[in-house]
Amino acid sequence: MGGKGEQEAEPVTPAGRFFLQPKGQNIIHCVVGLMHPIDIEATKREIKNTLLKHPRFCSLLIRDKHGRELWKRTQVEIDNHVIFPDLSGLEEAEPAELGSEEELINRYLADLAVSSPLDETKPLWEIHILQAQRCCVLRIHHALGDGISLMSLFLASCRRAGQPDRPPSFPLPKPSPVRSVKEKLRRMVMVVWLTILYSLEFVLYSLWVKDPETAISGGAGVELWPRKVATARFSLEDMKLVKKAVGGTVNDVLFGVVTSGLARYLEMRTPRKSSKASPISGLALVNTRLRPGLQDLSLMLKQGSKTRWGNQMGYVVLPIDVQQKDPTDPLEYLRKAKAMLDRKKLSLEARFSYKMGSLVMSLFGPKIATWINYRIISRTTFTISNVAGPQEETMFAGNPIRFLRATSTSIPHALTMHMVSYMGSAEMQILVAKDIIPDPGFLAKCFQDALLEMKDASSAALQTPQHLGIAQS
């Protein structure tokens, strides 16, 4: 490679370099279900008008003589990125498990999770067209950006149904409450204390702390094991009703549901050990940008903007206790989850993990940074993320969207959960190592049943005189 080529190339960010290491490789799968048969030419035009205007989607990954990764602009042949997979092999492989269109899509995603790296001779993205299932799978290397960046870019290529000149709206963050000086001082002290406490906990996981072994534990090497995928569906109205009963957020409800669902599942898999169950922990991927949620793409690409494109996320360790003191109270798990998350939200743990990763990358290089990250993942039990999508009906290439889902390639966890909300519902893709969790469909049902029980308990709680009095005051 000549000097001119090196000058034109742009260095990959430290976080991007992490995802290019053998143990850090990760591909995001955004699954878009459409209402009508897919118009291939219209889809290609939309890609050219949006995705290909972003430099990362028209850049090759190259390496200089020192082995440092760079992005170099190239001419994109879009037909090389549009894939029409043959699913007949999936139907023949396990016909007993393929009772519906959804199961076929999930089986295809499970295969992609362990067997199909992206070709580095072209920009690191593809779109797989499953025409019979009216479904597209956007495969995008994590080095190009995090889930917030990529979902924001995808939605920039969409339009509101019935309003083709308007993009989907973004959920607006709630304004911060007005606090007195005393409250601000108390809050600042708590932020400092909890940041120190949880940052130390994060470091300990990289050294010797490890979750106890359970029926859902993964570990080093599990990222290579065969996968299964199942989908859990939730009503956002149900989640909002439940959050109202405890004064929480949708994320609080999601984590309460996951805790309750895992307790149910572990009780079924290891009933004799349930009374001695130890706390386990997961890793949540948290956006570290100043503005929460999905981003305005024009701001992300603006020079000097604080709302930056790329991998701007940190990890938060989320401990959960699957013990239940009162089996008759479905909201117990939710209250414990909310109390824990309230403390986590006050801390700067996510920013610490992001900055620490960048520092280790700069001082010791990507191999050491990747080794530490891999070690932390291997010593926890699951991964969870949540991205809020548009709440109105949205079109891609003029075709109304039925559902939005997301998953990724494998990591050392045996259980990975990614939830995306769209148009009043939320769908969570549950990616599992099938030799450890052979029945992800049952696990999905455990989560769904947990929410329904919390909904019934919340409806009853909101009718109590105490809640009615608060509503009237």
Protein Blocks (a to p, Z undefined) as FASTA:
>chain_A
ZZklmmmpccddfklmmmmpfklgccdddddddfbdcdfklmmmmmmmmmmmpmklmccc
dddfkopacdddddddfklmmccddfklmmmmmmmlmmbfklmmmmmmmmmmmmmccdfk
bccbdddddfknopacddddfklocfklmmmmmmmmpccehiambccddddddddddddf
klmmmmmmmmmmmmmmmmmmmmmmmmmgccdddfkbgcehklmpccddddddddfklmmm
mmmmnopafklmmmmmmmmmmmmmmmmmmmmlmmmpccddddddddfbfbgcjddfklmm
pghiabdgdjddddddddddfbdfblmlmklmmmmmmmmmmmmmmpcklmmmmmmmmmmm
mmnojklmmmmmmmmmmmmmbdcddddddfbdcdeehiacfbdcddddddfbfbdcdddd
eehiacddddddfklmmclmlmmmmmmmmmmmmmmmmmmmmmpmklmmmmmZZ
